[in-house]
Amino acid sequence: MISGKWASRLMAILSVLASGQTAQAEALFDRGKLLATGGVSQVEGAAGAGLSTWAVISGYGTDRGVGINAHHTSAVLDDFTFHGSGVSVGLFDRLEISYTRQSFDTGKTGGALGLGNGFTFSQDIVGAKVRLIGDAVYDQDRWLPQIAAGIQYKRAGKAPILAAVGAGGNDGVDFYLAATKLLLSQSVLLSATARMTKANHFGLLGFGSAAGADYRLQWEFSAVYLISRRLVAGVDYRTKPDNLAFAREGDAKAIYVAWFPSKHLSLTLAGVDLGPIALQGRQQGVYASIQAGF
């Protein structure tokens, strides 16, 4: 049941959108948070870095405002190509809701695997994240990081193919707890996330195994250095479960730079190593992402 405070806030949003009044809209979409502190859209659509999820809430809305972002990501790997597009909404720096559609093109490798050239796996992800305690920006004098809990429902396509490669199912739910600490005086951001998941290759190759693999605890880590107000550089490390008998799955890594020319736009470029995928060895390549919002 929605509390009275949240009900009134949601009614205020609907009223502003219905009225079309510029002054009210500017107050609602206040963009009051510091540049870059909302992160970018990570691979599953939540606010964070390229691979890891942070505890921050998407967008630049303060505790009195709303932020909306749209993003598109592409990664060109040794034997595969990945694309992801989606939207996220941050409500009053407390709640984040996101949706992402992913596709994974096997190219010529699909033919070698008996799937056909250009065979594409796909996945839809709906997520929600809530900030529990702490404030990454304003708690500089406290050791406490910003902490958030999240959930992501993932549903992959091509269920018969996923069953054939040994996946236990084509949908699943991830649960995670993220902690993010921004050290402004050192120009450093650190983040760690614990994720309970059954997802194979983020869910694109299904969930669990035919043997019925249960949830596994996985970890995501980020370290970011703020080169300037508009430019950051960082590294991500993310562990992944290894459920499928036919092919080993390894951890994912990335090194990246992100540019924030304004609060309406960010561009990310990364080198990634997603580990072995579908008997094709380590998949390394380039990852690029654009995020636009208000």
N, C-alpha and C positions, 0 to 999 in steps of 0.2 A: 504494500500500500504506500503511495507517495505521501511524504510528510507535507504539512502545510507550507513550510518554507520553500520546498522544491516545487510544489504545485503553483505557488505564486510566481516563482521564477519562470516556470514553463509558460504560464499564462502571459507573462510580460514579453517573452520571446514571440509568442504567437501574435500578440497585439502589435508589436513593432513591425513584424513581417506583413501583417495585414494592412497597417496604416500607410506604410511606404514613406513615412516622414524621415527626412534625412538626419535631422538632429538626434532623434531617438535612436536611429540605426547606428550613428557614430558613437553614441553613448554605450549601446549594447555591445558593439564590436570595438571595444576600446583599445585593443592592442597595447595594453599597458605593461606587459612583461618585457624584460630586457631582450634585446636582439640575440637570437640563437639559443636562448634558454629553453625553447620548446623542442629542441632537437630537430631531426628530420623524420621522414616516414621510413621505418625499418621494413624488412622484407615481408612481414605479415601485415603491415599497415599501421601498427601502433607507433606512437612517438618514441624515438630513440635514435640509434645509429643504424648503419646498414643491416647488420646482422642481429644486434642485441636490442632488447626492449629496456627503456629507462622508466623510472618512476615519475617522470614529468608528464604533464597533460598537454595534449596536442594544441597548437595554436598559441596566440598571444593574449587571449582574454584573461583578465584578472579575476578575482573572486566576485566581481560584479559584472563580468563580461563573458562573451562567447567567441570562440575561434573556429574557423572552418578551413580545412586544407584539402586539396586534391593533389594526387601524386602519380607519377609514372616512373617505373624502374625497368631497366634492361640490363642483362648480363650476358656477354658473349664469352662462352667457355671453350675449351679445347674441342669438345665434341657435341655440345648442346647450346641452346639459346633459351634464356629465361626472360619473361616479361611479366610485369605486375602493375596494375592500375587500381586506384581506389580513392576513397574519401575518408576523412576523420573529422569529428566534431568534439571540441573541448567545451565543457559547460562549467563556467564559474570556477575554473582552475581546480575542480574537484572530480569531475566525471568525464571520461573520454569514451566515445563510441566510434567504431571504425568498420569499414568494409573494404575488402581487397579481392580482386579477381586475378589469379595467376595462370600462366601458361608456360609449359616446358616443352620446347620443340626439340625432338631427337634428331632432326636432320637426316643425314645419310646413315647415321648410327642406327636409326630405327629400322632401316632395311637390313643391316647386318644382324640385328636382334630378332628379325622375323616379324617386325611390326609394320613395316612399310616406311619408305623414305618420307620424312616430314611428319611422322606420327607425333601427335601432341597430347601430353597430359595436361589436365587443367584442375583448378581448385578454387573454391570460394571460401573466404574467411570472414566471419563476423566476430568482432571483438568488443570487449568492454573493460575499462580500467578505472579504478577509483583510488584517489589519493587518500591514504589512511592518516598519516601523521607527517610532520616536518614540512619544511619549505626550502627547496634547494638554493634559492636566492637569498631570502631574508633571514635564514638561520645561520649566518656566517659566524656568529659568536657561540654556536653550540656544536657539539660533536655529532648530534643526531642528524642523519641524512633524511632526505625525503623518501618515504616508503609508500608503495602502491601495490595493490593486488589486482590481478587481471584474469580474464578468461577469454579464450578464443575457440569458437566452434568452427571446425574445418570440414568441408565436404569435397572430396575429390571425384572427378569424373572417371569414366572408363572402368567401372567396377569389375567387369569380367576379366579384363587384363590384369588389374591389381590382384585379383584372386589367383590368377595363373602364375604370377611371379611370387606368390606366397604371402601376400598381405592378409591380415585377419579381417579387414573391413575397409570401406571407403570413406568413413567419416569418424571423427573423434573430437575430443575436447581437451585443450591444453589449459592448465592452471599455472599461474606464476605469481611470484612475489619479488618485486624489484626494489632496490635501494640505490639512490643516486645522491652524490655529494658534490657540490660545486665549491671549489676553493678559489674565490675571486682574486685574492691577494697573490696567489701562486699561478693564476690563469690556467687552472687544471680542473677537469671534471672526471670523477671516477664513478663507475656504476657496476653493480653486480645483480644478477637475476637468477633465481632458482625456479626451474620450470619442470612440472610434472607432465609428461607427454608419452604418447604411443606413436607419434608421427614418424614415418619413414621419409627422409629427405624433405623435412618440413611439412609432410603430409601429401606431397605430390605423388608418391608411390604408396599411398595407403597408410594404414595404421596397424601396428602390431604385426603378428605373424599367424600363420595357420596353426602354430603350436599354442597360440593364445597368450602371447607375451603381455604382461601387465604393464602398468605405468612405470616409467623409469625417471629418476631424478636427473635432470641435465642442468648445465650452468652456462651463463652468458656473462662476459666481462667486457667492459669498455674503459679505455683511458684516452682522454682528449686534452689537447693543449690549445689554448686560445692564442693564436698567433697575433691576431689583431681583433678589433671589434667585429669585423665582418668575415674573418677567415679563421678556420680551425683545422687541425689535423689530428687524427686519432687512429687507434687500433682496436679491433674487435676480436674476441675469441669465443667460440660457441661449441659446446659439446653436443653430440647427437646420439640417439640410441642406435643400436646395431641389431635390428630385428630380423631382417630378411636373410634366409639361408643361402639364396643364390648369389648374393653379392654383398661384400663388406661395405659398411658405411663408416666414414671417418668424421673427425671434427672439422669445423669451418673456421676460416680466419680471413681477416680483411685489414688493409691499411688504406686510409682514405683522407681526402681533404674535402671540406664543405665550405661553400661561399654563400654569404647572406647579403646580397646587395641591398635588400630592404626586408621589412617584415612581411612583405607580400610574396617573396620569392627566395628559394634556396636551390643551389645546384651542388650535387655530390658526385665525386669521381673516386673510384676505388679500384685497387687490385685485390682480387679475391682468390681463395683456395677453398673449394667446397669439399675436398676429399674425394675418395673414390665414388663413382656413380655407375651403376649398371654394368659392371665388368669392364669399364673403359679406363680404369686407372684414375689418378688424381685429376680433377677438373679445375684448372686455373684459368683466369681470364680477367676481363675488365667489366666493372659495374658502374653504371651511370644512372643518376636519379634526379628528377626535377620535382619540386614541390611549390605549389602556388596556393595562396590563401588570403583570408581577410578576417 
